[in-house]
Amino acid sequence: MSNLWDAVCHSVWAATVVTVAIVGAGAVERTFASLAEQEAPDTGAVAAAPAASGLAAAPGPIAAAVQIPNVPPATKPTPEEMFSLATSLAGTRIGTGAAGPRGVVFYDPRCPYCHAAWQALRGRDLDLLWVPVPALGSEPAERSRIAAALQNTTGGKASLEAGFEKEAAAAMTPELEAKAQENGAVFMVLARSFPSEIEGVPAFVMRDESGGVRIGSGWPATPGVVPQ
């Protein structure tokens, strides 16, 4: 696992990226930028989403926009390896199965589409690990919703309810920042490795009925990714 992680993540921030904004069903606006001209990303710089006005009314799966590198990593993980990486991250698990979670949901508590996914899935009997990532850009370190999500990962549904419904916030400590950066780095590996499947958050890495791994993003989710 560590060798795969080192190989995949070594140059995550050393490539040209594509800023992808979902502006309607199937309509994509792309702007190229070089990370070499930017400052090193902080906890809130995993993605910088453009304004989302009008997106809520657009038909079809919609994802909050993220920066997606247009070059795959040197060592692309398989879906199974991606599942192993994702399930090792800090997050809130809804379920207690001995075999581990059925899947992972990468989300930003500030994202309206992530909120919609939570509202639709919270009543389902699905063992999921909800992994917070700073996909919508930076936020005040003294009042961070990402920090609150990482600070309170053992409360199950109550933790996620607090993050989405009550907009819980907390100070970003060095320990929480390290977790946020690790979560964000794995999310970027996912986006780089599976660019046709990952356009933003919420993003899903799910095991299907046959034991295979399916990857997708947006809400409603890509058909076949989230079990019915």
Secondary structure, 3 states (H helix, E strand, C coil): CHHHHHHHHCCCCCCEEEEEEEEECCEEEEEEEEHHHCCCCCCCCCCCCCCCCCHHHCCCCECEEEEEECCCCCCCCCHHHHHHHHCCCCCEEECCCCCCCCEEEEECCCCHHHHHHHHHHCCCCCCEEEEECCCCCCCCCCCEHHHHHHHCCCCCHHHHHHHHCCCCCECCCHHHHHHHHHHHHHHHHHHHHCCCCCCEECEEEEECCCCCEEEEECECCCCCCCCC
